[in-house]
Amino acid sequence: MQKFRIRTAAASDLDEARAVMLDTVYRDFGTGYMPRWHADIIDPESFYVVPPRHTLLVAVDEKDGTVAATAALDARGPAHPPNPRWLAERYPSGETAQLRRVYTRPEHRRRGLARQLVEELLDFVRADGGYRSVYLHADPHSPGAMSLWRTLGKVVCDEREDVPGGGSGVVHFEIPLA
């Protein structure tokens, strides 16, 4: 059975972590790289490694040392626009831990890696002590995303139903800290 080690990303992991993230935005989301949405993917060190209240985790295959999955966290709340104003006000930057880039390579899915990564991120949030809430948004077309997030948190806004014109079509979640 394949074993994975969850750890904070080291400098030597960043190229592979970036590849996991870029592969996901091209393959699963079909958007490709969009600078206004994905600048953190190109420079994960500045976004997740350097800032003290941010982190980037990786799941590493113990057999060959490759990065199989990623998960990041930062202290930036959702921006308005593109998100609804009330959502940005509910989850302000500095008080909100936003989960980002929880991506698993297709050949490693359905093994619990994303859930393990999120549990580690939640431990990071609790240890920080300064976050009031945990927020994320998910693309409903991302394989396995909706079922994972619904087991871990609650939907606070489904733009397809709650925003006139469907907004950007994403689903916003809050994950309890307890």
matplotlib code that plots the C-alpha trace (Angstrom):
import matplotlib.pyplot as plt

x = [0.0, 1.3, 2.2, 2.2, 3.8, 2.0, 4.4, 5.0, 6.4, 10.1, 11.8, 12.6, 8.9, 7.7, 8.3, 6.3, 3.6, 3.3, 3.0, 0.1, -1.7, -1.2, -2.2, -5.4, -6.4, -5.8, -7.3, -10.0, -11.1, -10.4, -9.4, -5.7, -3.5, -5.2, -2.8, -5.6, -6.7, -3.6, -0.6, -0.1, 0.5, 3.4, 4.9, 3.8, 6.8, 5.7, 2.1, 2.3, 5.9, 7.2, 4.1, 4.0, 0.3, 0.2, 1.3, 1.6, 1.3, 2.2, 1.5, 4.6, 4.8, 7.2, 8.3, 9.5, 9.4, 7.0, 4.3, 0.9, -1.3, -1.2, -3.2, -2.6, -3.9, -3.7, -5.2, -6.9, -10.6, -12.6, -12.4, -15.3, -15.6, -15.7, -17.4, -20.6, -20.0, -21.7, -19.4, -16.3, -17.7, -18.5, -15.0, -12.5, -8.8, -6.7, -9.5, -10.3, -8.2, -8.9, -8.1, -6.7, -5.2, -6.5, -5.6, -4.7, -3.2, -5.9, -3.9, -3.8, -7.5, -9.9, -7.2, -8.1, -5.1, -7.2, -9.0, -5.7, -4.2, -7.3, -7.1, -3.4, -4.5, -7.2, -4.5, -2.4, -5.4, -6.1, -2.4, -2.3, -5.2, -5.9, -8.4, -12.1, -13.3, -12.2, -13.5, -13.1, -14.7, -14.9, -15.6, -18.6, -17.1, -13.9, -13.8, -14.7, -14.6, -18.3, -18.6, -15.5, -16.4, -20.0, -18.7, -16.3, -18.3, -21.5, -22.4, -22.8, -23.4, -24.0, -23.5, -25.4, -28.5, -27.9, -26.4, -28.3, -27.0, -25.1, -22.2, -18.9, -20.6, -18.6, -19.8, -18.6, -18.1, -17.3, -15.5, -16.0, -12.9, -14.1]
y = [0.0, 3.4, 5.7, 9.5, 12.0, 15.3, 18.1, 21.8, 22.4, 22.9, 25.0, 21.7, 20.9, 24.2, 23.2, 20.0, 21.7, 24.4, 21.6, 19.9, 23.3, 24.2, 20.8, 21.2, 24.6, 23.4, 19.9, 20.1, 23.7, 24.2, 27.9, 27.5, 30.0, 33.3, 35.9, 37.6, 34.3, 32.2, 34.5, 32.5, 29.3, 30.9, 32.3, 30.0, 31.1, 34.7, 33.8, 30.8, 30.1, 33.5, 35.1, 33.8, 33.1, 31.4, 27.8, 25.4, 21.7, 18.8, 15.1, 13.4, 9.8, 8.1, 5.7, 8.2, 11.5, 13.1, 15.6, 14.0, 16.7, 20.3, 22.5, 26.1, 28.6, 32.4, 35.2, 36.9, 36.9, 36.7, 39.8, 41.9, 41.8, 39.1, 37.7, 39.1, 42.1, 40.5, 37.5, 39.7, 41.6, 38.3, 36.9, 39.9, 39.5, 39.0, 37.2, 34.6, 31.6, 30.9, 27.4, 27.4, 25.0, 21.8, 19.7, 16.0, 14.5, 12.2, 9.0, 9.7, 10.7, 8.8, 8.0, 10.6, 12.9, 16.1, 15.4, 14.7, 18.0, 19.9, 18.5, 19.6, 23.1, 23.2, 22.3, 25.2, 27.6, 26.5, 26.9, 30.4, 31.5, 34.6, 33.3, 33.7, 31.6, 29.2, 29.9, 28.5, 28.5, 25.5, 24.9, 22.6, 20.8, 19.8, 16.0, 15.1, 18.6, 19.1, 15.8, 16.5, 20.1, 19.2, 16.6, 19.2, 22.3, 24.1, 26.0, 29.7, 30.7, 28.7, 31.4, 29.3, 29.7, 32.7, 35.3, 36.9, 35.5, 32.7, 34.9, 33.1, 29.7, 28.8, 27.5, 29.2, 27.1, 27.7, 25.0, 25.0, 25.4, 23.0]
z = [0.0, -1.0, 1.9, 2.0, 4.4, 5.1, 5.8, 5.4, 1.9, 1.8, -0.9, -2.7, -3.0, -4.6, -8.2, -7.8, -5.8, -8.5, -11.1, -9.1, -8.9, -12.6, -13.8, -11.8, -13.2, -16.7, -16.4, -13.9, -14.1, -17.8, -17.2, -17.5, -15.7, -15.1, -13.4, -11.5, -9.9, -9.8, -9.0, -5.8, -7.9, -9.7, -6.5, -3.6, -1.6, -1.3, -0.7, 1.6, 2.8, 3.9, 5.7, 9.3, 9.4, 6.1, 5.1, 2.2, 2.9, 0.6, 0.6, -0.5, -1.8, 0.6, -2.2, -4.7, -3.0, -5.4, -4.4, -4.8, -3.3, -2.0, 0.5, 1.4, 3.9, 4.1, 6.1, 3.1, 3.2, -0.1, -2.1, -3.4, -6.3, -7.6, -4.5, -3.1, -0.8, 2.2, 1.9, 2.0, 5.0, 6.8, 6.3, 6.7, 6.0, 9.1, 11.0, 8.3, 7.4, 3.8, 2.5, -1.0, -3.5, -2.0, -5.0, -5.5, -8.6, -10.3, -9.7, -5.9, -5.4, -3.2, -0.6, 1.9, 1.2, 0.8, 4.1, 5.9, 4.5, 5.6, 9.1, 9.3, 8.1, 10.8, 13.4, 12.0, 12.4, 16.0, 16.9, 15.5, 17.8, 15.8, 13.2, 13.9, 11.0, 8.2, 4.7, 1.2, -2.1, -4.4, -8.1, -8.2, -11.2, -9.4, -9.0, -5.4, -4.1, -3.2, -1.3, 0.7, 1.6, 2.5, 5.0, 6.5, 6.6, 5.6, 2.4, 3.1, -0.5, -3.7, -6.3, -8.9, -6.8, -4.5, -6.8, -9.7, -13.0, -11.1, -10.2, -10.9, -10.2, -7.1, -3.8, -0.6, 2.6, 6.2, 8.2, 11.9, 14.1, 16.8]

ax = plt.figure().add_subplot(projection="3d")
ax.plot(x, y, z, "-o")
ax.set_aspect("equal")
plt.show()
